[in-house]
Amino acid sequence: MITDAFVSEFNNNSALLHFIGDITSILTLVPLIIFVWLSIRSKSFKGFQFQISIFIVLYIIGQIIENNTNRISAFSVLPEDIGSQIHVIAAIFFTIMVWFRFYYVEVSGKKMIESPESDNI
């Protein structure tokens, strides 16, 4: 048997969860704006700063869509799992980015990091 106190407590918790979700969405938008600004300000598309900013922007957009699909009507027209798919696209982009950077460093003969032997001088 459901009592009025239980229903009232559930409604209070539900309101708190929605409030926390709103705070999380706002806190997620702040780094999104920062990383969009950094990627626009970057001098080169080949630069690591631009590439990592694009990865972070994709990941944050996926997170915003995933968290707010049921609460923002503009996102309700999107497929249900589009946020997760954007996360996968961001991970694939990051993997390809790191692989290409490693490959071009190997081809050019440069070092990505110092070897452990250089520490034993």
LINPEVEN-V726083 format. One record per residue. N is the residue number from 1. RES is the residue in one letter. PHI is phi in radians with two decimals (* if undefined). OMEGA is omega in degrees with one decimal (999 if undefined). Layout:
# LINPEVEN-V726083
{{N/RES/PHI/OMEGA} {N/RES/PHI/OMEGA}}
This chain:
# LINPEVEN-V726083
{{1/M/*/-178.7} {2/I/-1.58/-179.1} {3/T/-1.67/178.8} {4/D/-1.11/179.4} {5/A/-1.13/178.8} {6/F/-1.12/179.2} {7/V/-1.11/178.9} {8/S/-1.11/178.6} {9/E/-1.11/178.8} {10/F/-1.10/178.9} {11/N/-1.12/177.4} {12/N/-1.13/178.5} {13/N/-1.13/179.1} {14/S/-1.11/177.6} {15/A/-1.13/178.4} {16/L/-1.12/178.9} {17/L/-1.11/177.2} {18/H/-1.15/178.1} {19/F/-1.12/178.4} {20/I/-1.13/176.0} {21/G/-1.09/176.9} {22/D/-1.14/178.1} {23/I/-1.09/179.3} {24/T/-1.07/178.9} {25/S/-1.10/178.5} {26/I/-1.15/178.9} {27/L/-1.17/176.4} {28/T/-1.40/179.4} {29/L/-1.21/-178.8} {30/V/-1.06/177.5} {31/P/-1.16/176.4} {32/L/-1.04/179.1} {33/I/-1.10/179.8} {34/I/-1.08/-176.4} {35/F/-1.30/172.1} {36/V/-1.13/178.8} {37/W/-1.09/178.8} {38/L/-1.13/-179.1} {39/S/-1.23/176.5} {40/I/-1.22/-178.0} {41/R/-1.31/-177.9} {42/S/-1.08/-176.3} {43/K/-1.42/-172.7} {44/S/-2.42/174.8} {45/F/-1.21/-178.6} {46/K/-1.44/-176.4} {47/G/-1.21/-179.4} {48/F/-1.13/-179.4} {49/Q/-1.06/178.8} {50/F/-1.14/-176.6} {51/Q/-1.13/-179.7} {52/I/-1.23/176.5} {53/S/-1.14/177.6} {54/I/-1.10/176.9} {55/F/-1.03/-177.5} {56/I/-1.17/177.6} {57/V/-1.08/178.2} {58/L/-1.05/-177.7} {59/Y/-1.11/-178.8} {60/I/-1.19/177.2} {61/I/-1.06/176.1} {62/G/-1.05/-180.0} {63/Q/-1.17/179.4} {64/I/-1.10/179.6} {65/I/-1.13/-178.6} {66/E/-1.12/-177.8} {67/N/-1.35/-170.9} {68/N/-2.03/-177.8} {69/T/-1.04/-176.7} {70/N/-1.51/-172.6} {71/R/-1.78/-179.6} {72/I/-1.93/-172.9} {73/S/-1.12/179.2} {74/A/-1.13/179.3} {75/F/-1.44/-176.4} {76/S/-1.23/178.7} {77/V/-1.43/179.5} {78/L/-1.38/174.3} {79/P/-1.00/-172.5} {80/E/-1.07/-175.2} {81/D/-1.82/-177.4} {82/I/-1.15/177.2} {83/G/-1.06/178.0} {84/S/-1.16/177.9} {85/Q/-1.15/176.4} {86/I/-1.16/174.8} {87/H/-1.05/179.5} {88/V/-1.14/177.8} {89/I/-1.07/178.1} {90/A/-1.10/179.3} {91/A/-1.15/177.1} {92/I/-1.12/177.5} {93/F/-1.03/-179.8} {94/F/-1.10/179.9} {95/T/-1.09/179.4} {96/I/-1.12/179.9} {97/M/-1.05/-179.4} {98/V/-1.15/-179.6} {99/W/-1.11/178.7} {100/F/-1.10/179.2} {101/R/-1.11/178.0} {102/F/-1.12/-179.0} {103/Y/-1.06/-178.4} {104/Y/-1.20/174.4} {105/V/-1.22/178.3} {106/E/-1.11/-178.9} {107/V/-1.14/-177.9} {108/S/-1.36/178.6} {109/G/1.46/178.7} {110/K/-1.40/176.1} {111/K/-1.80/175.0} {112/M/-1.37/176.8} {113/I/-2.40/179.0} {114/E/-1.33/-179.1} {115/S/-1.35/179.2} {116/P/-1.10/-179.5} {117/E/-1.14/-178.2} {118/S/-1.26/178.5} {119/D/-1.41/-175.1} {120/N/-1.67/-177.5} {121/I/-1.38/999}}
